[in-house]
């Protein structure tokens, strides 16, 4: 969290993250170009670079799309979420390099402006093998540009979180366009099943992770009817300083246990809609696992001087069970936490 906008809020973790990512990209490009030049000695330097940048961008896009569900399935992947936006910008730069080199190679030598040539050089939409695949890549690159250009917190704050999130969900449209770009492009020219197999495996992994994550989350949902308190779990089911995420009246609620108390707040972080319930209580505040935004568990408000607030929910403990009122209160509304110790003492004395 920060009071002022900075181009990049560098810290040790971000530097390690970015250095590792850049080294990985450079290693991949070196291996790809070296191996391809050895196995296909007739390939030109331009072709090697075009395909190297393109495959590196597509590989990074698959990793980016896999990080979210992986982090939900196993907390060990949460550190990868921390600087995922830098990975996204890097992926766009690689895709842009691929596009610029391809435009120079295939469209700069004619008598038409390269961008016009891209859309008019091939209009055979009835043929799979001759389908104009390059416009698909252009539109995907346009989406990735808007995502990269608005990745800074300045745009998140000024566009508002819902609008910003909807814009960045367009990554799935870009993904489908890029799959079409590859299937209708290079796979039509290459007879080897290896490339098709790798692309199919990547798509299967990404969508398999998304479906598995969604299925497990749905299995954990506790649907409330919107009236009265809903029994969501046993007190012992919630780890100390952690949360149990439940779905009440269509809204995800994070029920935290900390310091002998239980509080419930919205599961959606105001920063980037991160899952607060997958974070933990640090220094008395619920800390989002994505970027470290913090909220007090009893009122859903960020500690001063920050102003972010999330809705809160009334909660009580009875006979070792946690009950939550599914009706959300206004963001920042203080709610008395349910005290576990006192509740247990009352039960023992009765």
N, C-alpha and C positions, 0 to 999 in steps of 0.2 A: 504494500500500500504506500502511496506517496501523495503529498500535497500538491506537487507541481509536476507538469508534463515535462518529460525529458525525451530526447531522441531514442535513447536506450538507457534503461536503469541498470547499469552493469553491476554485477556482484560476482563473487567467486564461482557460484554454481552456474550462472549464465555463461561465464567465460569458459568453464570446463565443457559445458554442454555444446557451445558453438564450436570450440576448437575440435572436439571429438567429431562433430558433424562434418565440419569442413575437411578434416583429415579423411573421414570415411568417403566423402564425395570424391576427393582427389585420388584416393586409392582405387575406387571403383572405376573412375575415368581412365586411369593408367592401365588397370588390368583389362578393361574392355577394349581399349584401343590397341593394346599390345597383343592380346589374344586374337582379336578380329583381323589385325594386320597380318598375323602369322597364318591363320587358317584361310584367309581370303586375300592373298597378296595383290590381286588386281584392284582392290578397293582404293579409291583416292583418299587423300588426307581430308578433303572436305566431307566426303561420305562418312568417314570414321568419326569426325567431330560431330556431324549432324546426328548420327545414330547414338553416339556416346552421350551427348547432352540430352537427347530425347529419352533414352532408356533410363538415365540417371534421374530425370524428372519424374518419370512414371513410377520408378521404384520408390522414390521418396513419397509420392502421393499415396501409394499402397501402405507405406509405413505410417504416414499421417492418419489415414483412415482406420488403421488397425489399433492405434494407440488408445483411442477412447474406450472401445469395448474391452481391450486388454486390461486397462486400469480398473475397470469395473469388475472384471473377473478375478484379478489378482492385484493387491495393493503394491506389489513390488514394481509394477510398471508406472506407478504414479509420478515418479521423477521425470519420466519422458513427457508428461503433460506440461510440465513447468514452463518450458520454452518452445512449445510446439509452434507458436506463431513464427519464430525465427526459422524453423524448419520449413514452414509454408512459404515464407519469402524466398528462402534459398531454392525451393522447388520451382517457384515462378521464374527466378533468374535463370535457372537451367533451361526451363521451357522456352524462355525468351531467346536465349542463345541458340537453341535448336531452331526456332522459328526464323530468326534473322538470317542464319546461315542457309537455311532452306530457301528463303526468299531470294537471297543473292544467287544461290546455285541454280535455281529453276525459273526465276521470273525476272531477274535484273537485266538479262541480255536481250530482251525483246523490244518491240516498238511500243509497248503499252506500259503504263505505270504499273509497277510490280503488284500492288494491291488489287488493281483492276484485273490484271492478268490472273491472279490467284482465283478469282471468282468466274472468269470467263473462258479460261483456257480449256476447261473440260466441263461440258454440260450434259454428259450421258448419265442421267439418274436412273435409267432403266437397267443398267448392267451392274452386277456386283463387282466383277473384276475391274471395271473401268469407272466405278463410282467416284465422283469428285470428293475425295476424302480430306483434302487440305482445308476447305472451309470449316469442317468439323473441328479441326485443330485450332483454327483462327478463333472461333466462338468460344472454345474452351479456354484459350489463352486470354481472351477478353474477360471472362469470369474470374480467372486467376489473378488478372491485373487488379480488378476492383477489390478483390479480397486482400491482396498484398498491400494495396494503397490505403485501405481502411483498417489495417491490422493494429494500428497504434491506439492506445487508450483514449487519445483525443477524440477519435471518431466513435469509439464505443460510448463515450460520455455524451457526445453531441447528437449522434444518431439515435440514442437510447438503446438499451440492451436488447429488447425484442426485435427492433428493426435490424440492428447489427447482427443478431443471431440468424435472422431470416436470410440476410445477405450471405452470410458465411455458410449457411446450409446449402447454398448453390454449388458447393464443392461437389455434391453428388451428381448434379447436372453436368458439371465439367468432367467428372469421372466417366460418365456414360459417353459423352462426346469423344473423349480421348480413347476409350475402348473401341468406339466406332472408327476413329481416325487410324488406329493401328490395324484393326481387323480388315478394314477396306483398303488399307494402304500397303504397308510393308508385308503383311501376311499374304497378300495376293501375288506379291513378287517373289516371295521366298517359298521354296518347296519343302524345306525342312520342317518336320512336325515339332521340333524342339521349341521354337519361339511360340507357337500356338499353345503348346503344353505349359510353358512357363506363365504365359498370360492367363490361361485358364486357371492354373493353380493359384496365382495371385488373387484373381477375382473370387475364387472359391474360399480362400482363407479370409479375405476381408468380409464377405457377406456371411460366411459361417460364424465368424466372431460376433458380428452384429446381431444375428439371429439368436445365437446362444446367450449373449448378454441380455437381450430383450426378453427371452423366455425365462431366464433365471430371475430377472427383476419382476416379471409378472407373477411368477410363482410365490414371491415374497410379499406381494401386495395384500393388504388387509382392507377390504372395501367396507366403508361405513355407509349408513343410510342418511347421514346429514342431521340426525336428531339425537340428542343426548350424547353421553360419553361412550366411546368405543374401546373395548378391550383389545389392545394391540399386541401385548407380549407380557412375559414375566419379567420382573425386575432383574433377575439373574441372567436373562437373555441378552442384556445390554452390557458390553464390556465397559469398564471404568474409563471415563473421559472419551468415550466413543458413542455412537448412535445406532439406533435401529431405524431404518427407513421404511415407512408404511405409506400406503395410498388411502387417503380418507376423502370421500366425496370428490374423487377425481383429482386431488392435489397431493403431491408427495410431501410428507412431513418427516422431519428428522427429530427423533426422540433421543435426547442426550441424557446420560447419567454421569454425574460429576460431584465429587465432594459430598456424597450422601444425599444428593438431590436429583430430581428429574425435571427437565424442561423440554418443551417442544417448539420448534420453529420451522419455517418453510425450508424445504430442502434446496431451494434455488438461490444461488448466490447472485447478488445484484451486479457483479462485475461482468461475468461472461456466462451466467446461468450454470455455473459449476455445481456439482453435487455436495452440498455442505455436509450431508450425513456420512459421506465417505472420508471426511476430515476428522479432526479430534479437537478436544479442548486444550488450548495452550495458553498459559498465563490467565486463566479464567475466561477466555474467549473461544468461541467456536471458530476454527481456522479452516478456510476453504483449502482443499488439497490441490487445487489447480494453481492459484497464484497468491495464496496467503492472505486473502481478505478476511477480516475478523469481525465477529458479531458477539455481543453479550448474549448468553443463552436465555436469560430471564426476560429480556425486552427486544431481542432481535436487532439492536442498534450497534453500529460500530463505535468503538471507543473514541472520544474526542481526540483530535479535532475533525475526525472523519464523520461523514453524514449519511452513509449508506444504512438502510434499514430493511428488514424483511418481516413478513407477517409472523405472529406468534399464535400459540394455541394453549388453551387451558388444559391442565393435566393434573391427575391425582393418582395416588397409589392406594390400592385396597387389596388386602389379603395376598400381598406379594405380586399383584398384577398391576400393570400400568394402563391407565385409562385416559384417553385423549378426546376432548371435544372437537369434532371434525370441522366446526365452524371457525374459519380463520379470523383473527383480530387484525386491526389496522397495523401496518408496519410500524415497529417501534413501540407497540403497546406493552407495558410492563405486566407480567403475569407472575404471581407468587409461585416459585418452584414447589413441587411436591417433595416433602422431606421424607426420605426413606427411613432414617433412624427413628424418628418420632412415630411414624406409622407402625413400624415393627414393635416399638415399645408399647403402643396402645393395644396391639393385638395380643401381646404376651400378658398384659394385665387384665384383659377381658376374659 
